[in-house]
Amino acid sequence: MRRVLIKGQTKLEGEVKISGSKNAALAILAATILVPGKTVIRNVPDLLDVKTIIRVLRALGLRAEYSRSQDNTVEVWNNNGVKHVAPYELVTRMRASFFVIGPILAKKKLAKVPLPGGCAIGSRPVNLHLKGLEALGAEVQMEHGFVIVKAEKLIGNMVYLDFPSVGATETIMMAAALADGTTTIENAAREPEVIDLANFLNRAGAKITGAGTEEVKIQGVAELKPVEHGVIPDRIEAGTFMVAAAITRGNLKILDVIPDHVETIMHKLQEAGVKTEVCNNQIMVSAADAPKAIDVKTLPYPGFPTDMQPQLTTLLCLAKGTSMVTETVFENRFMHIHELNRMGAEVKLEGQSAIIKGVAGLSSAPVKVSDLRAGAALVLAGLVAEGETIIEDRDHHIERGYEKLDKKLKALGVDIKMI
């Protein structure tokens, strides 16, 4: 078990470099199953989730090595064929491991993958992934907790997604890359991570157009080729540090960020009275006073990201007035509210909305992490709470999503320990 100890009421000052995107890296690493020979992926964050997907690749018969000394690089060798069964103990640990189902099917015509695990923030069914694979000609069966998909040949088709799921969009893109004919995904997810996966696949020889729009077209090719690729910066880590600067009334320069990817986050912070200034791939964030109360609703990209909802909720606990945060993506993404209330916040839930009455300050308390972004929210609360906050992270959720968070915060003046 991991405990995070934070002595609060420190104003963040200085600059912080944003790591590579966790969500982009996981999908791209899964896609290396499609690529023969040696693939090199740079700017891969050093996270528990990345280590898990590397272990999945190794279990499937690939060789994968992580190097921190060489720009956080993962090298993958795919020379000896791919096994069709993904390991139960790894896929049930992390939801993103399910991404391997499309690439395995495309390469082997048969895939057996356990139903995924991960953060308990909602049901997050995989039915849209499987609907897409069925549209490409796959037969889907369920057997003792495993999903079995098989197809003698994948054939391009039109796939309409009832919800713009990032995971389903990426699964279909990867499977369709080697299918016969053209696949069109309607109501596709538009997130930057989808674009990054498409850029990786195109660099390897795929023919994908429209990534980042509601309609993505994939013209299948016979094979892909070895490639090198750099992962985009993590927009959620960038947003988390933006909120950290605001909640501590600090002054922070955030380096290596793509401003367009965090535009909605910046707009909401500006609405709350936080100053933001963009200069190329840097964002300066400062706040001299408590934030103003605002309302926000989570939506698929380019709307306000659900992965930033817990962090913004924490900031609004200290706002002047009453705010309302509505969660439309995941039904269980308010599990951090109880812990924030233990620290002196005044938040009540009404259906899928949190009504937040701003308070003058928070006080330290022992709290527990329920999921990755809830962990980030509690760290933010600890930054401003009076006294020492003890955060119990039994499943190491924080380390799943934030690279060297304690070291980055220490460099900004925070008294923080991970034990």
Buried (B, 14 or more C-beta within 10 A) or exposed (E): EBEBBBBBBBBBBEBBBBBBBBBBBBBBBBBBBBBBEBBBBBBBBBBBBBBBBBBBBBBBBBEBEBEEEEEBBBBBBBEEEBBBBBBBEBBBBBBBBBBBBBBBBBBBBBBBBBBBBBBBBBEBEBEBBBBBBBBBBBEBEEEEEBBBBBBEEBBBBEBEBEEBBBBBBBBBBBBBBBBBEBBBBEBBBBBBBBBBBBBBBBBBBBEBEBBBEEEBBBBBBEEBEBBBBBBBBBBBBBBBBBBBBBBBBBBBBBBBBBBEBBEBBBEBBEBBBBBBEBEEEBBBBBBEEBBBBBBBBBBBBBBBBBBBBBBBBBBBBBBBEEBBBBBBBBEBBBBBBBBBBBBBBEBEEEEBBBEBBBBEBBBBBEBBBBBBBBBBBBBBBBBBBBBBBBBBBEBBBBBBBBBBBBEBBEBBBBBBEBE
